[in-house]
Every structure is written in structure tokens, then in C-alpha cells.
């Protein structure tokens, strides 16, 4: 089998906030998006809600390229937004925004989504990060999709940035996932025996009129319908660009590690979706402070120990891609905490599911604006 290119592309979604009120910019001026579109030459697009903006890198071969592209996106959008008293935040929820007050973008795709999904779609005041890895062979894409699902909770735990919802402490590090789970065809991907089996499943839904195409499949991990890539979608978006780059590098290395196993006639052990979903919940609930289950040992292990095992596992792949520094940064994320943990530290000891003082939540927004623009984690 020809070795995949393992090219990489990253998509991020940002929320626009008012720098004075710290509230969501529900209806930003049209000229802002036009200016961003002109400056970023087709690498930016509107999202479902008017307060969101999405960017996507071109196909990249190195993590330096990914870093450079994402940094440029954030700097450019930040500069254009500042002309209107606004700023982007790379966080998966806004600390105190109300989803009922957010108009969606007037675009055929989004109008259809609002009509079909009703209130479920209207609640989508959330942002995510997607990572595409070039795996040109469709059978290999399905095989790696089946195996890498095991590691999705670990990637989620490193990315969490959505602990608040409508001014309340949710008790979760990634509340975004709970909102997204209300959509159909979400969650962990099912296991397929072949690419043909996958296509049969998708084509059944298309022929029945349930969906138009496979872009309406919103699993945590999916074969892309537009590109010859495996697309990881479980992660929150990270305010610190170095965290984004490190998580993307880890996903890339995991893909190659599993390819190496296959090349040696080996594979990662398969576990039931029920067990994998439990680890997904633990990562969603506790982030990088979680304990995840080692299914072989039938024992819960501290995430910081598990991530050391994974870093060692992908060592040859990090060397192959020249991204040892990015993989080493994973340790830093765990040591200082994810964005969700820094946000919670800023509001102090607050009972879960309680309303938080407005001034504390405004300070969280300021933190997110600073981290998004400067790429450096604010001290907890």
C-alpha cells in the first residue's frame, strides 16, 4: 500500500465579541466579514450564526505552516474586528451569551438547517476545531477511523474550553459537546468493515431523503466528503494557538502510528463503542484533570499518566514529521491546564450550576480575547 501523504489542514471557528460590553456581537457589520474575506482570500467563511466566523488553512505539510496560517488568521480578523470595536475569541462557548438572542446567517444551507433542526440548531452557539489528515486510500481511511476512535477522548481532554453556559458553571469542561450532541448523526463514529459498507450506509440516508450528502454526518471523526482526508471534529477550539498546533500534531502522529502498525500486520485493539463513550464522557466532564479507563487493565488511570504513554507511542512519528516540540507541548497543556481550567480558576470557587457575577464573566472574556490575540495562556 502506498504511504499516505499525511498532509494536514485545520479549521477553526471563532465568536465575535464587543470589546466594551464583552457581549456576543449578535449582528456584526457586513463590511467586517467582507474585509476579512478580502484579506484572507477565500480562507474565511461565515458560520451558522452571524456572531461566528470560520477559517481554514490550505493543505499544509509542516506544523510550522499550520502555525503560521492560524496566527495570521487570528491577527487579521482581530485587526479588522477592532475597527468596529469587536474581537474574536477562540473558545467553544461564550461565558454568558444567550442563544435565544442570536440570529443565524441568511444563507440557503443555514436556512435549511434552521428549518429542519428547529430549536436544536438555534442552540448552536458553539465553536469547534477540525483537523484533516490526508489519507488518500479510502479503505485505509475507514480502517484508521475504526482504530483512532480510541484516542478521541484524549484529544478532547486536551482541548476543553467551554465550562460556562448562559452565565452558569456547567460542571463540564466541554459543555459544547452536550449542545452538539442534540443534533442527529453526532457522537463517536460507528465501526465499518469497509469503505463500501460505509458508502452503503450513507447512500441509504441520501436515497431515503434524510440527508443531501455526507456533510450532514457530524460524527466526532469522519471520512471527509469533500477531501481525501480523515477529519477529527471532537475537539473544542483553543484560545492559545500553540495548543491548537500541538493537538493537531498529535492527531497527525496518531494516524501515522496506526498506519505503521498496519504496515507491520498489526493493529490497535478494538473496544466497544459503549466503553469508548464512557471515556468520552470523562474527558468532557473533567478535561485534562480526568481519569480515563485503560480497558486492558480495567482500571482508571490519571490522564497525565496516559498522555505520557501516548507521547512515547508516537515518538517515531513526531521525529518523522519534525514536530517533536509540538508533541512536547502536550505536557505543558496538562501541567498548566486547558482553557476551561483557566477560565474556572479566574471566577474562583463557585458552586456548580450557579450563576456567576457579571464582572467575573467579563474578566473571562477579557482573558479569552488576550489569549486568542497573543497566543499565550494567561496565568490562572
Phi, psi and omega in degrees: 000132179294136180294136178297161177288331186054031172298163185221142173218147183232135173246137176229148175243136180240153171259141177263131181235154176278126185290339180274307184272343186066008178280164173298138174276089189299322181225076180297153183298138181303328181294339177294310180295321179300319180293319178295318180297320179293318183288326185260002168049060174083000180264013179226148180210158176289161175245186186302314179265149182295336181278003182249155175216139184242141176234156178213131179288159167289179176295126183244156177246345179228158178288335175297321177297316179300312180301313182299316180296310183295320179297320179293319178303310184295318179296316183292312180296321178299318181292317180292320180294323182299332178297340181247015180072025182239171176206149174274146169236132178266074178221152188278343168219155171272141187300328186221013180292153178252118184296336183290347184258008188255115177284146178269162182291134181278086181217143187307314181300317183283327175297319178295319180298316179295321181292317184284317187269343177057227188295334178300318178289322183294338178279000188282052175275061185219156178229151180223179176233132179240139179237125178257133174241129182289111176227097194288328181282120185296326178292321178293322177303315180293318181298314180290326176300316179300321187275319188285348175306329179305325187267358183300318177300325180294319178293319177300314183302328181283344191251353195304132181212024184225068182272348185244154175209119178053042175083007182244150168285119184278340187085356179246149174277335177230082176288337177310318184296325178295320178295315183293328181297344179290337177289153173286163173059041177243184178089193180295142180288146173290166180267136179239144180282338184197168175295324178298319178296321176297314182294324178300318180297311181296316182295330176300315179293322180293313182293331178280352179083012180285325178221160178275323182198180186286354174291346177272007171265118188245038179299164176297338181209133182207152167291127181295143178273346184255333185229160176280061187227160167259124189249117177269127189232003188285338192279147166292162173275144186254133176298322182272120186298329179295329176293316178303311183296320180295317181293319177297319179296321180295317178298318178299315180294323177297320177300316181289324178302316180291327175295319178300318178300313180299320180298331179264018181059037176234171176200162178287140181295139181270137177235160183294151176300330178298315180291318180297324179294330177294317176294324176301316179296315181299321177292320178295320183286316191243354180060219184284356175268005187283167164248128177251156185274129167273106188292331178293317180277345185056050187212142175279131183237140177303136183303322182297332175283318181296321183292330175296320178296320181291319178301319178293321182299321184264012181308310179299329182282323175298321177294319180300317182273352183069033183240036179301321181295319180294318178292323177297330180296338177304320179299322181295321178301315182292320183294316184264349179094154177284177178301320180302319181290325176290322177298315180295322179297328182290326180273349176082191184287103182232131179302141179297147181061035176240151176290145184247146179304138186302319183296328177291319180290326176295324177295325176297316178300316178301319178299316182293321177299314182296314182294322180295320183281322186258346175075009183243135181293133176287146178296139180289000000 
